[in-house]
Amino acid sequence: MLDKIRSFNSLVDLIENFSEDIDIEYMKAVESGDVEKQVKMVDDMAKKMGYNSPIVYRGDKKGKKQFTGREDPSNYIQGNIFFSSKKEIGLFYARRHNVLYSAYLQLENSLVINAKGKDWSSIPIPNKLGGKKEFPYGLQIDDLAELANKEGYGSLIVLDVMDQAGYGDQYVVFEPSKIKSADPITYDDNGNIIPLSKRFNPKSNDIRE
């Protein structure tokens, strides 16, 4: 038993030392203004913690700390949080919502649909989602996401779909904790830089950490 305790304590020390080293290196990059290194370290940490998507984009309201998808009760479907692979599409929505957010997503058990350049209303619903259905406002990404979520998928990826802002890939996750900021630097509520070891916490809904 004593050997197991010593082994556990050694592992804890190793993890703590690794985190401390990472944070020291990251802060040096921040203080020196080495943005390229900041970006590389953030990308490496994202992948290490399972946030495995490419950087994706979303235009939304200023000051968002989390994305819940449940902010507008007038929407007939709520709870879906979507991002685009194309920065230009994110910027299109940012014109209306003020801010462009870049993020990594934790994509697990994804349902992948290739729209082959079609718009949303022309995408056939896969048989695994129940085949043909009628929707009151025409088929939208929210409809597909709702179906995928009900069937137990962890996320939805729609490739090469025509959005009103252009062509791109659309990503949807169903939990706020699956979304983390891709900014080189994030700040807490007191304006302090969040250490890199404290970011990409899968237990937190906050995009900054």
C-alpha positions as CSV (number, residue, x, y, z in Angstrom):
1,M,0.0,0.0,0.0
2,L,2.8,2.4,0.9
3,D,4.4,1.8,-2.5
4,K,1.1,2.7,-4.2
5,I,0.9,5.9,-2.2
6,R,4.4,6.8,-3.1
7,S,3.7,6.0,-6.8
8,F,0.6,8.2,-6.7
9,N,2.4,11.1,-5.1
10,S,5.2,10.8,-7.7
11,L,2.6,11.0,-10.5
12,V,1.0,14.1,-8.9
13,D,4.4,15.8,-8.6
14,L,5.2,15.0,-12.2
15,I,1.9,16.5,-13.4
16,E,2.3,19.6,-11.2
17,N,5.9,20.1,-12.4
18,F,4.8,19.6,-16.0
19,S,2.0,22.2,-15.6
20,E,4.4,24.6,-13.9
21,D,7.0,24.3,-16.7
22,I,4.3,24.8,-19.4
23,D,3.0,27.9,-17.6
24,I,6.5,29.4,-17.3
25,E,7.2,28.8,-20.9
26,Y,3.8,30.2,-22.0
27,M,4.2,33.4,-19.9
28,K,7.6,34.0,-21.4
29,A,6.0,33.9,-24.8
30,V,3.3,36.3,-23.6
31,E,5.7,38.7,-22.0
32,S,8.0,38.7,-25.1
33,G,5.1,39.2,-27.5
34,D,5.9,36.0,-29.3
35,V,2.4,35.4,-30.7
36,E,3.5,32.6,-33.0
37,K,4.7,30.6,-30.0
38,Q,1.6,31.4,-28.0
39,V,-0.6,30.1,-30.8
40,K,1.5,26.9,-31.1
41,M,1.3,26.2,-27.4
42,V,-2.4,26.8,-27.2
43,D,-3.0,24.6,-30.2
44,D,-0.8,21.8,-28.7
45,M,-2.7,22.1,-25.3
46,A,-6.1,22.0,-27.1
47,K,-5.2,18.8,-28.9
48,K,-3.7,17.2,-25.7
49,M,-6.9,17.9,-23.9
50,G,-9.1,16.4,-26.6
51,Y,-10.3,19.5,-28.3
52,N,-9.6,18.0,-31.7
53,S,-11.4,20.2,-34.2
54,P,-9.7,22.7,-36.5
55,I,-10.1,26.3,-35.4
56,V,-13.7,27.3,-36.1
57,Y,-15.5,30.6,-36.0
58,R,-18.8,32.1,-34.8
59,G,-20.1,35.6,-34.8
60,D,-21.9,36.4,-31.6
61,K,-22.6,39.0,-28.9
62,K,-19.7,40.7,-27.1
63,G,-18.4,39.3,-23.8
64,K,-19.5,35.7,-24.2
65,K,-18.0,33.4,-21.5
66,Q,-20.0,30.3,-22.6
67,F,-22.3,29.2,-25.4
68,T,-25.5,27.6,-24.1
69,G,-27.7,27.9,-27.2
70,R,-30.6,28.8,-24.8
71,E,-30.6,32.6,-24.9
72,D,-33.4,33.4,-27.2
73,P,-36.8,32.0,-26.1
74,S,-38.3,33.0,-29.4
75,N,-36.3,30.3,-31.2
76,Y,-38.4,27.2,-31.7
77,I,-35.3,25.0,-31.3
78,Q,-32.8,25.7,-28.7
79,G,-29.6,24.2,-27.3
80,N,-27.5,23.8,-30.5
81,I,-24.3,25.8,-30.8
82,F,-22.8,25.9,-34.3
83,F,-19.5,27.1,-35.8
84,S,-18.1,27.5,-39.3
85,S,-14.8,26.4,-40.7
86,K,-14.7,29.6,-42.7
87,K,-13.6,32.8,-41.0
88,E,-15.5,34.8,-43.7
89,I,-18.8,33.2,-42.6
90,G,-18.1,33.9,-39.0
91,L,-17.3,37.5,-39.9
92,F,-20.6,37.7,-41.8
93,Y,-22.5,37.0,-38.6
94,A,-20.1,39.1,-36.5
95,R,-21.3,42.1,-38.4
96,R,-24.7,41.6,-36.8
97,H,-23.4,40.3,-33.4
98,N,-20.3,42.5,-33.0
99,V,-17.7,39.9,-32.2
100,L,-15.9,37.1,-34.0
101,Y,-15.1,34.2,-31.8
102,S,-12.5,31.5,-32.7
103,A,-12.7,28.2,-30.9
104,Y,-11.7,24.6,-30.6
105,L,-14.4,22.0,-30.3
106,Q,-14.3,18.6,-28.6
107,L,-15.7,16.4,-31.3
108,E,-16.8,12.9,-30.1
109,N,-18.9,10.3,-31.9
110,S,-19.6,12.8,-34.7
111,L,-22.3,12.4,-37.3
112,V,-20.8,13.6,-40.6
113,I,-23.0,14.6,-43.5
114,N,-21.6,15.8,-46.9
115,A,-24.0,18.4,-48.3
116,K,-22.0,18.5,-51.6
117,G,-22.5,22.2,-52.1
118,K,-26.2,22.1,-51.5
119,D,-28.1,24.5,-49.2
120,W,-29.7,23.3,-46.0
121,S,-33.2,22.8,-47.5
122,S,-31.8,20.4,-50.1
123,I,-29.8,18.1,-47.8
124,P,-31.4,14.7,-47.6
125,I,-31.9,13.5,-44.1
126,P,-29.8,10.3,-43.6
127,N,-31.8,7.1,-42.9
128,K,-29.9,6.8,-39.6
129,L,-31.8,9.9,-38.5
130,G,-35.1,8.6,-39.6
131,G,-35.2,9.6,-43.3
132,K,-37.6,12.1,-44.7
133,K,-39.3,14.5,-42.3
134,E,-41.2,17.7,-42.6
135,F,-40.1,20.9,-40.8
136,P,-42.3,24.0,-40.4
137,Y,-39.5,26.4,-41.5
138,G,-37.7,24.2,-43.9
139,L,-34.7,22.0,-42.9
140,Q,-32.0,23.9,-41.0
141,I,-28.8,23.0,-39.2
142,D,-30.8,23.1,-35.9
143,D,-33.1,20.4,-37.2
144,L,-30.3,18.1,-38.2
145,A,-28.5,18.8,-34.9
146,E,-31.6,18.1,-32.9
147,L,-32.1,14.7,-34.7
148,A,-28.4,13.8,-34.3
149,N,-28.5,14.7,-30.6
150,K,-31.6,12.5,-30.0
151,E,-29.9,9.6,-31.8
152,G,-27.0,9.8,-29.3
153,Y,-24.4,11.4,-31.4
154,G,-21.9,13.7,-29.6
155,S,-21.6,16.3,-32.4
156,L,-22.6,17.1,-36.0
157,I,-20.4,18.0,-38.9
158,V,-22.0,19.1,-42.2
159,L,-19.4,19.4,-44.9
160,D,-19.5,21.7,-47.9
161,V,-22.9,23.3,-47.2
162,M,-24.1,26.5,-48.7
163,D,-24.8,29.1,-46.0
164,Q,-26.2,32.5,-46.7
165,A,-22.7,33.8,-46.2
166,G,-21.0,31.3,-48.5
167,Y,-19.8,27.7,-48.6
168,G,-18.1,25.9,-45.7
169,D,-18.2,23.2,-43.2
170,Q,-20.5,23.6,-40.2
171,Y,-19.9,22.1,-36.7
172,V,-22.3,21.6,-33.9
173,V,-21.7,20.4,-30.3
174,F,-24.4,19.9,-27.7
175,E,-22.6,20.9,-24.5
176,P,-20.9,24.2,-23.6
177,S,-17.9,22.4,-22.1
178,K,-17.1,21.1,-25.5
179,I,-16.2,24.7,-26.7
180,K,-13.0,26.5,-25.8
181,S,-11.5,29.8,-27.0
182,A,-8.7,29.6,-29.5
183,D,-7.4,33.0,-28.5
184,P,-3.6,33.1,-27.8
185,I,-4.4,34.7,-24.5
186,T,-7.5,34.6,-22.3
187,Y,-8.3,36.6,-19.2
188,D,-10.3,35.8,-16.0
189,D,-12.9,38.2,-14.6
190,N,-10.2,40.2,-12.8
191,G,-8.2,40.8,-16.0
192,N,-5.5,38.3,-15.1
193,I,-4.0,36.0,-17.8
194,I,-5.3,32.5,-17.4
195,P,-2.3,30.0,-17.2
196,L,-2.2,27.6,-20.1
197,S,-2.4,24.6,-17.7
198,K,-5.8,26.0,-16.6
199,R,-7.3,26.2,-20.0
200,F,-9.2,23.5,-21.9
201,N,-10.8,22.2,-18.7
202,P,-13.5,19.7,-19.8
203,K,-15.4,20.2,-16.5
204,S,-15.9,23.9,-17.1
205,N,-18.5,25.5,-19.4
206,D,-16.3,28.7,-19.6
207,I,-14.7,29.1,-23.0
208,R,-11.7,30.8,-21.4
209,E,-10.6,27.9,-19.3
